[in-house]
Amino acid sequence: MSLTPVTLRKPESTDGFALNNLVERCKPLDTNSVYCNLLQCYDFADTAIAAETADGDLVGFISGYRPPARQDTLFVWQVAVDSRMRGQGLALKMLLALIGRVRADGVSRLETTISPGNEASEALFKKAFRLLGAEYSTEVLFSRETHFNGQHDDEVIYRAGPFTQSAPQPAQA
Ligand SMILES: CC(C)(COP(=O)(O)OP(=O)(O)OC[C@H]1O[C@@H](n2cnc3c(N)ncnc32)[C@H](O)[C@@H]1OP(=O)(O)O)[C@@H](O)C(=O)NCCC(=O)NCCS
């Protein structure tokens, strides 16, 4: 039920710089180098999705990859929606469209990490799991003390799947 029209599509390498800016605007996401974002758009385009307005502004993005040892899994790295586009269902729409695309290529599970207290992210993924009919479990994957030298919140991994239902799909993905 997005109110502002957007097009969902596979990223291209030319999205990398705008993606770097979008992520910088989307606290509390960790920022990456432009080079990292370029690679997400180039080598990992099959497991990512971009949302742009009619004016060509990049207003949403999900980056991800298939872990080499778990090819049936989409690991979602980051979800970013420009503040002016939030609350319109765009993140959920992108996530379901991306999952629909990778399911056709053998993906039946999803993993992501969320820092405790990121209620928007928790609500987004729990809703997606519900729509996909996927059970999930959680555990601390990277801990503040052990992995971040006390300088970053814990990262809790959500492991969901297998998907048992088809979720509603938007027109373009
Ligand atoms: C998290 C984020 C991507 C959500 O984008 P969005 O397009 O506004 O999300 P949606 O409108 O698709 O909402 C999906 C669900 O999450 C819920 N939700 C969204 N924002 C929420 C918030 N701030 N608090 C609680 N729930 C929230 C929605 O209510 C909706 O559930 P519902 O349909 O049952 O009501 C966006 O807020 C964002 O970019 N935040 C900053 C970066 C970030 O934290 N990313 C996630 C970590 S990877």
The ligand as an ORCA input file, in Angstrom:
! r2SCAN-3c Opt
* xyz 0 1
  C      13.187     -0.205      9.148
  C      12.726      0.515      7.892
  C      13.466     -0.089      6.710
  C      11.189      0.309      7.738
  O      10.785      0.911      6.509
  P       9.235      1.199      6.183
  O       9.089      1.278      4.699
  O       8.772      2.373      6.962
  O       8.539     -0.119      6.770
  P       7.094     -0.657      6.366
  O       6.169      0.511      6.164
  O       7.215     -1.628      5.239
  O       6.653     -1.424      7.682
  C       6.757     -2.824      7.841
  C       6.215     -3.199      9.211
  O       7.078     -2.670     10.220
  C       6.352     -1.794     11.089
  N       7.188     -0.640     11.411
  C       7.781      0.192     10.533
  N       8.432      1.169     11.196
  C       8.210      0.933     12.521
  C       8.641      1.588     13.699
  N       9.418      2.694     13.642
  N       8.270      1.067     14.899
  C       7.504     -0.051     14.964
  N       7.072     -0.723     13.856
  C       7.426     -0.229     12.659
  C       5.150     -1.364     10.288
  O       4.092     -0.986     11.158
  C       4.831     -2.587      9.466
  O       4.097     -3.548     10.205
  P       2.483     -3.605     10.042
  O       2.213     -3.697      8.582
  O       2.120     -4.824     10.811
  O       1.962     -2.343     10.614
  C      12.995      2.048      7.952
  O      12.416      2.552      9.137
  C      14.475      2.396      7.952
  O      15.103      2.529      6.883
  N      15.052      2.579      9.167
  C      16.456      2.933      9.318
  C      17.383      1.799      8.941
  C      17.078      0.509      9.671
  O      16.931      0.453     10.893
  N      16.996     -0.584      8.880
  C      16.666     -1.914      9.378
  C      17.833     -2.643      9.863
  S      18.667     -3.576      8.595
*
